């Protein structure tokens, strides 16, 4: 990550662009750009946002953004593959306790999951509405326990 940051910084400085100017042009916080140039990825909570910043910054400076993102992905793979499994499991258990048994990774986004009682409740509401519709339609067809047709109901006898 240091090589990516130093390349971005060197390119920016050689083109005569100040960090403030780049920040304003890209609409990215100046501190974010400084952290990227210094290789401080720990300052970012969302890895996808960081990748987007790097890509936009590289394009702004006229560099090959795809090449830099590939290099960043390789760095992240090497960085995360060096984390011991026990440490990952420990972190997962800690997050599960804090987050009501939801294990999440800072590198992925998971859709919201509903528990079984949510779906059972929806099915019960649908069944009750169907039963009420059937009872109402039968009630509309019968008057005073006499089966009526549309014609006799309209003529009023």
FENMO-V759921 format. One record per residue. NEAR is the number of other C-alpha atoms within 12 Angstrom. D_CENTER is the distance of its C-alpha to the mean C-alpha in whole Angstrom. Layout:
NEAR;D_CENTER  NEAR;D_CENTER
//
This chain:
30;24  21;28  19;29  35;26  30;26  23;30  27;30  38;28  30;30  22;33  26;33  28;32  18;35  14;37  17;36  14;37  20;34  20;33  30;30  20;30  21;31  31;28  22;25  17;27  19;27  23;23  18;22  25;20  20;22  21;25  20;24  31;21  39;23  28;26  27;24  38;23  30;26  22;27  25;25  21;23  29;20  17;20  17;19  22;16  16;13  17;10  23;12  20;10  20;11  32;14  31;15  24;15  36;17  42;19  31;19  28;20  42;23  32;24  23;25  25;26  28;29  18;30  23;28  21;27  24;23  19;22  17;25  30;24  28;20  18;22  23;24  30;21  24;19  16;23  21;23  22;20  15;21  13;24  15;23  17;21  14;23  13;26  15;24  12;27  12;25  11;27  14;25  18;22  16;23  15;24  20;21  21;19  18;22  17;21  18;18  16;18  14;21  13;19  14;16  12;18  13;18  19;15  23;14  23;11  19;11  19;11  18;10  13;8  13;5  11;6  8;7  9;9  12;13  12;16  10;19  10;22  11;24  12;22  13;23  13;26  14;26  15;25  14;28  14;30  14;30  14;30  14;33  14;35  14;34  14;36  14;39  14;39  14;39  14;42  14;44  13;44  13;45  16;48  16;49  18;49  19;51  17;54  16;56  9;58  10;58  13;59  15;57  19;57  15;57  14;55  11;59  14;61  15;58  9;59  9;62  10;63  9;66
//
